[in-house]
Amino acid sequence: MKGRVVALVLFSLLVSAAVALAWGWHRFRVEPVEFSRSPVRFTVPSGANVRNVAQALRDEGVDVGSTELWLWYKLRGHDGKLKAGTYELAAPMTIDALLDKLVRGDVLLTSIRLVEGWTFRQMREAIDANPDIAHDTRGLDDAELLRRVGASEARAEGLFFPDTYRFTPGASDVEIYRRAYQALQRALNTAWEQRAPDLPYRSPYEALVLASIVEKETGLAEERDKVAAVFVNRLRRGMLLQSDPTTIYGMGERFDGNLRKRDLQADSAYNTYTRPGLPPTPIALTSRASIDAALHPADTKALYFVSRGDGTSEFSSDLGSHNRAVSRYQRGGR
């Protein structure tokens, strides 16, 4: 009799254990967690423990208990593996899937695009306006910002590579600037090492200045190397570059959309109608294509170009031909 009782007790325990295991399997691996809203953006701070994470999740409307999350965390051998960062959780999601996301560090990534042709001011405005970035440089002058990203240059204009940069929300803007600066240095130095011979640049920085002019002057991508060649040929001959974009850049906020004769005659460091050589700094964020064009200009004797009005340009090697092209395309044949 006693043996039968013991057997029944053991059987009951086994059944209870099996039921508990089945319930646990279903609860942790099959049954979706309830969300009061979805998706939920949630940040795990550095050093957080699983119980604190569970409570914070409940505060965000994710119905998971601290004990059950802790239990499954232990049973799965995840102890000490929580990864800090910002996550996006979306229904349907099980407890197992939720924990797997947190221990893999499958953090939310967002992005910001820095556009070729932007000035540094426009770049800073875009970064300052992004709500997912920690704005640690807001209010700093350009010199201090450059110091924080490890730049040795004195002026910030043109020192950052235009591209799309992905980051986890809450990342410091210093990191965005640093990545863009380092990307520009890599692109420029690589192109400089592979440059064509006998170019009129004394340094990679001078090549970058010319490339930024090409960036702003080019209407059709396929003509970048021809546009670059015109300015390279002018530099070789000691001719004025006579670039409208450099003059406009030097005018700053005074430019109202119309470039007048008096603007071309007003001397400034960026007025390439009055001053020979390159301007003192780049005038915009510069693409890899424009850098490559500046360091591999087309094989042409062209010294002039004028827009045809359809995005393409007419290139000329002498002033007479250029004046006829200007008359045809800019003055209606007059």
N, C-alpha and C positions, 0 to 999 in steps of 0.2 A: 504493500500500500504506500509506504513511504517512498519507494522508488518511483511509483507512478506519479506521486505529487511532485517530486523533483523533476521528473521528465516533463510534466505539464508546465512547471515553472520555467524550465529551460526553453521549452517550445514557445511559450508566451513571450519570453525575452527575445528569442530569435525572430518571432513574428513582429514584435515591436521594433526591433532593430531594422528589420527589412522594411517595415513601413516608414521608419524614420529616414532610412537611406533613400527610399523611393521619393519621399516627400522632399528631402534635401536636394536630390538630383533634379526633381521637377522644379523646385523653387529656384535653385541656383543656375541650372543649365537650360531650362525650358520656359518657365513662366516669365513674361515680360514685367519689368519694373514699371510701376505707374508714374507717369509724368503729368504734372498739372499744366505744363506748357512744354512745347518742343519746337525747336531745339533749345537747349540750355547751355549757355557759355559759363564755364566754371574754372576757377583757378586753384590749383593745388600749390600752396606756398612751400618753400624749401623747409624741410624738416618736419612736415606735417605727419601725424600718425593716422591710421586708418579710421579710428573712431571719430576723430575730429573731421575727417573728410566726410564720413557718413552724416554727421550732424549738419555740416555745411551743405551737403547735397539735399538734405531734407528741407533746409531753409530755402533752397532754390526750387522746391516743389518736386524733387525726385524721391519717391517713397521707398527708401531703403533704410533698414534699421542698423544701428551701430553694431549690435551684437552679431547679427547675421552676416554683415559685411566683414567684420573682424574674423568670424568663424571660417568663412569661406576663404578669406585671405590667408589664414593659417593652414587650412587643409590643402590649399593649392600650392603651398610652399613659396608664397610671394613675400614672406616677411622681409622688410627692409628694402623692397624693390620699388616702392612708389616713386614716380618721377614728377618733380615739380614742373609746373607750366600751366598754360591755359588750354582747356579742352572744350570741345563742342560735343555735347551728348544729345542724341536724338532718339526718340521712340520709333520702333520698338527696340528695347535693349534689355538683355538679361543681366543679372548680377555678375555672372561669369564674364560676359562680354565687357561689362563696365570695368571690372577689375583688370581684365586683360589690356584694355586701352590704357589704364593708368600705369600699369607696370611696364608696358612697352614704350611709354612716352609718346604715344600717338597724339601729339599736341596739335592744336589748331594753328594753321598757318594762313596768314593773310599777306597782302602784297601792296607795294606802291610802285608806280611807274614814273621814272625820271625821263623826261622827253628830250630828245636831241633838239638843239636849237633854243632851249630854255636858257635864260640867264641864271646866274646864281641866286639872284633875288627871287625869281620865280620858283626855283627849286626849294629854297627855304620856306617860301609861303606854302607850297604843297606839303612839305613835311610837317610844318607847324600846324596845318589844318587837319592832318590825319588823326582821327580819334583813337586809333589803336597803338599809337607810338607814344612812349614816355618822352616828354619834351624837356630833356635835360640841357639843351643848348639855347632854349628860348631866352632872349634877352642878352645873350653873349654877343660880343662883337666878332667880326670875321677872324681876327687874329687869334683870339682865344679858341674859337672853334677849330681852326687849323691846328693849333697846338694840341688839342685834345685828340684829334685823329692821327697825329703823328706826321703832319705835313711840314716840310721844310720851306715851302714857298711863302712869299709875303702876301700874295693876293689870291683870293679864293676862286675867282672867275675861271671857269673852264676846267677845273681840276677834278671833276667828278664824272664818272662814266654813265651815260644815259642807258638805262636798262630797267627791267622789272625786278625788284628785290622782294623776296619772300621772307617773312619773319613771324615770330609768334607774338600775339598781342601783348603789349607791355614792354616790348623791347625798347631800349634806349635809342633815341635819334642819333646819338654819338656812333652807335654801331652801324646804322644805315650810312651815315657820312663816311665812316671809315671803310666800309666795304666798297662804296662807290669810288672813293679816292684810290684805294688799292687796285681796283679793277681798271681804272684809267691808267695807272702807272704800269700795270702789266701789259695792257694793250699798246700803250705808247712805246714802251721799251722794246717790246717784241717787234713792232713795226720799224722802229729806228734801226735795230740790228739788221733788218732785211731791206733797208732803204736802197733806192737807186743811187748810183754814183753822182758826184759833182752837183749836189743840191746846194742852194744858197742859204743853208741853215747852219748856225754854229752849235746848236744844241737841240735835244728832243723838245724842249719847251718852245723854241722858235717854230719848230715844225707843228706843234700843237696850236700855236697862234694862227698860223696860216690855215691849218685844217679847220679851225673854227670859222674863218672867213669863207672857206669853201662850203661849210655847212649852211651858212646863211645865204650864200649867193646862188646855190645850185637849185634849179627848178626841176630838173629831170635827173633821176639817180644815175642814169647811164652817162651823163655828161660831167660827173664829178671830176674825173681825171683831166678833162679838157679845161674845166674851170680852174683847176689847180695849176695846169700848165700855163695859163694866161698870167697868173700872178707870179709863178716861178720865173717865167720869161721876163716879166717886168722887174723883178728883183735883180735878176742877172744883169739887166741893162741899166739899173739905177733909175728906172722910171717910177713915178708915183703910182701907187696901187689903185688909187681912185675908186675905192670901194664904198658904196652907199651904206651898207650895214655897219661898217666901223664908225662912220660919221654919225649915224643914227644912235649907235651905242653910246658914243661920247656925249650926245645931247641929253641922254637920260630922260627924265620926265618932261623935259621941254619939247620933246618930239610929239607933234600932234597928229601924225599920220601923213603929213606932207613935207617932203624934203625940198626946200627952196634954194635958189641960187645963193642967197645970203648965208644959208646954213653951210653950204659947201665952201664958202669963203671965210667962215669964222674959224680961226685956228683953235685946235685942241689937240691933246695927245693922241686922240683916236681919229682925227680928221686926216685921212690918207689922201685927200686932195691938196692939203697944204704941207704935210710932213712926209718925208721920204721913209722908205723902209716899212717894217712891221709896226703895228701898234704895240704898246707895252705889255698887254695881256691878251689872252683869248677873249672872245666876245660872247661865247655861248658854250653850252654842253655840246660835245663833239662826238659823233658816231665813229665806229670803227671804220666804216666805209670812207668817211671824209679824211680820217687819219691816213688810211692806205692811199687815198688819192693824192694827198699832200706829199707823201713819200715815194709815190710812183706816178708822177704826172704823165699825161699823154705825150707822145712824141709829135709835137706840133710847134710851129713857129708863131701861133696866134698870140696877139697882144691885146685883143679887144673882144668883147662879146656883148650882144644886146638881145633882150628877150623878144621872141617872135609873137608873144601874146598867147601862145598855146601851151606854155610850159617848157618849150624848147628854146634854144638860143642859137643865134647866128654868130659864128666865130670869124674873125678877120685878122690878117697878119699885117695890115697897113691901115693908116688913118683914113685914107680915101675910101677904101672898101667899107670901113666901119661907119663912116659918115653916111654912105649910101644906104647901109643897112638900117641905121637909125632913122633916116628919112623914110624908108619903106615901112618899117615896122612900128615906129614910135610917132611919126608925124604924118602918117597917111599918104606918103609919097611926096610931101611938100619939101 
